[in-house]
Amino acid sequence: MTVASPALCALALGALAGALPDPPGAPAPEHFGRHLVSLAGLRGPEAAAFGPGGDLWVADTGHHRIVVFAADGLRRLAFGGRGTGRGELLRPAGIACARDGRVFVSDTGNHRVQVFDQAGVWLSAFAARGRGPGELCEPRGLALDSQRLLVADSGNARIAAWSLEGTPLGPLAGADELRRPIDVSLDALGRVWVADELGCRILRLDPAGEAPWSFGGRGAPFGLFAGPAGLGFLGTRLFVSDRFNHRVQEFDLSGRFQSSFPAPAFAPHASEGALFAPGGLAASPDGTRLAVCEPLEDRVQVFGERTAQDEGAAHELHAGVDESLARVSAGAASSAELAAWIDPETRSVDVRSEGEIDLAPLTRLGARGGLGFDLVEPRDVAIDAQRGWIHVSDAGRIWTFALRPGAGRNGFDPLAARLVRYAEFGAPSGEGPLAGLAWAFDPGPLVVLPGGGLLVADLRNAVLVRFDERGRPVEVWPAPGGKRLLRPVELVRRAGRLWVSDADAGRVWILDLSGRPLGRLEHGGDDPLLTPGGLLPLADGRVLVADRERDRVHIFDGEGRHVGSWGGSGVGPAELHQPSALLQGPEGLLRVIDTGNRRGQVLTEQGRFVLSF
Amino acid sequence: MGAGRGMLAGLALGALVLGGCRGAPPPARPPVPGAPVWQLAQGEAGTWRVRWSAPSSPLPFGEPCEVQIEVRRRDGGAPPRDLELRVDAGMPEHGHGSLRRARVQALGGGRFRVEGLYLHMPGAWTLYLDVGSAGVFERSEVALQAD
């Protein structure tokens, strides 16, 4: 009988909850957020919805009416007006358009839903104020499928289901821990997604309204929220308006952060394309446009895909960074409690709790979260478990962060990652141990040494540099065995030994902690190593080496003999494309950062697939 | 002459009294009106002790203001000649920084004047003080309120 460890159980449960099959053919994430048009003449608009013909229906909340804009931005229709009678509205803050032409409006201040036709003619109304069946309290966002209307019943902290004819079907059972649901939406699989404004999270339910799973949390880094206020789907891309972070974030259907707009730089909020306290979202049925309500700006802005020209402007920020060096290794590190790895897409470092690696990160370092620093091209990360410090090598700098103990998952406060120090060194000067280098120090892979110092591979000068516990450079190590390093792309330490992957030399060095060579690995079976990158020494003396260009992971025994390999090129389970970092979790399973496939995989030591994240 | 001798005796008595009280804590000095109130900034790296003072609390938002910073070595040594201070501000809860970069003027002896600090919104701000020497900058933080 096999008894799974708690961490493994957590992984498996996380996989079941977070990895329901996504629709096939999901497009690759692209950056969104090109400003198309601003719609004005509104007061405090809280919600919008695209009609079947492409018109945009806006809940003009402060004017107590509905305004319809044609696709070219011209106003086509307005109806409603303040009141409690038929067709009159009080602070409408939710709207949904059915395929048959009916338009459902959350008449929020009157605690009911009213139904109109395409000409704005009143058809029906249902619900009254209360907590019982068939009653609502401050209804907000609405979502429709072919048979039912879902209502974010914000005052009752529930999602209420109704037939399209207005018969109450009861609240969804899985949504019983909401604090203030403000919007609700359905994905292509019929799953129900809820924005919980006060809970600062996104809840997902299965089509029956059960099996709750959520992601998010309160905070400024990407993946967290300060008042999620609206939801919208463009295909398999989920967009969430993050009200008090003044942005819209994009996620995949497993809740993984993909992108954010507007651009990270803070801009005066009245300018076109910038956002201030965004509220409701509407996604066009053709998957090309996203309307974002800004109630405090009295406008709705419509955004589309960013063009190559837009992207070019963003890339100018990073001119001068050698991209080929940065892409060599998507660095990663793990300790008994934490795992951390570079996300090259967002130029940030995800810090996760071991055992819950497929859930949202505990915190995300460097994602321009207003913490007074910006990572430019993070390359590797090392965890100093004793001090709770995380070191990140970046273009020209080594950053050191401290995670504070707190009430978050795994004993850390997810909002309390603070920058402790950074080390930066320009052109070599006439003093200090870096003075003899030909080029400015350019940190890449790094490891924590006993006592808190660091060993850092300098990618530009291809040397190893030792730093003391205060972050000051102490010495440059001589070339191991007299053979100059060509491109040291990975560096790991275990049990008094260091391993260095020299990618261009096709060689892995084994060194002691003072830099003396103890051996080297050069052949993976019959073939020479081509581009060794990620390294993972195991407790029994074996070491795994990821050969990036051969898409394989090789296994060497403690004597340096090649004893096996697994992987192979492909996109399927246990297949790899440019594997970079290797980690081992506390339950013994491996995590392979499968860079070319834009995923991580959890595998056994023998290369058997467990799950991907 | 007699008056002078009396004054000398008084001074001597005063000196005796002061000398006798050497072990006791000195009486608290009343704050001088208008004098800066210094507070410690919070940092974890440990090389520097950073103090700051501002003309008012909370600071006004939407207008440039000035703060004073004083940096000392924790081990009591003299500040190095290449001591550098970098200043930034942000609102972590809102995820954005300040619209303008403050100017830092070194006054010597580890003292700095920060001018043009611009907190453009009311609310909780964090002032980031990066003190560096020989390429290594250690961060201290100050929680500020702008109103």
Contacts between the chains, C-beta under 8 A, distances in Angstrom:
chain1	res1	chain2	res2	distance
A	220	B	92	5.9
A	220	B	93	6.4
A	220	B	94	6.9
A	220	B	95	3.5
A	221	B	95	7.8
A	226	B	93	6.7
A	226	B	94	7.3
A	226	B	95	7.6
A	244	B	93	7.6
A	244	B	94	6.5
A	245	B	94	6.8
A	245	B	95	4.9
A	246	B	94	7.1
A	246	B	95	7.5
A	246	B	96	7.4
A	247	B	95	7.6
A	266	B	96	4.1
A	266	B	97	6.2
A	266	B	99	6.6
A	368	B	95	7.7
A	369	B	92	7.2
A	369	B	95	5.1
A	370	B	90	4.5
A	370	B	91	6.1
A	370	B	92	5.4
A	370	B	94	6.4
A	370	B	95	4.0
A	370	B	96	4.8
A	370	B	97	5.9
A	371	B	90	6.6
A	371	B	92	5.8
A	372	B	88	4.8
A	372	B	89	7.7
A	372	B	90	5.1
A	372	B	97	7.0
A	372	B	126	7.0
A	372	B	128	3.8
A	372	B	139	7.7
A	400	B	45	7.6
A	402	B	44	5.4
A	415	B	92	7.8
A	418	B	44	7.1
A	418	B	139	7.5
A	418	B	141	7.1
A	419	B	128	7.8
A	419	B	139	4.9
A	420	B	43	7.6
A	420	B	44	4.9
A	420	B	45	5.0
A	420	B	138	7.0
A	420	B	139	6.2
A	421	B	45	4.6
A	421	B	136	6.4
A	421	B	137	6.0
A	421	B	138	4.4
A	421	B	139	6.1
A	422	B	130	7.5
A	422	B	136	7.8
A	422	B	137	5.3
A	422	B	139	7.7
A	423	B	135	5.8
A	423	B	136	4.7
A	423	B	137	7.4
A	424	B	135	5.7
A	424	B	137	7.3
A	425	B	135	4.6
A	426	B	135	7.8
A	432	B	134	7.0
A	470	B	45	7.4
A	470	B	46	7.8
A	470	B	47	6.4
A	470	B	136	6.9
A	471	B	45	7.7
A	471	B	136	4.6
A	472	B	134	6.6
A	472	B	135	8.0
A	472	B	136	5.6
A	473	B	135	8.0
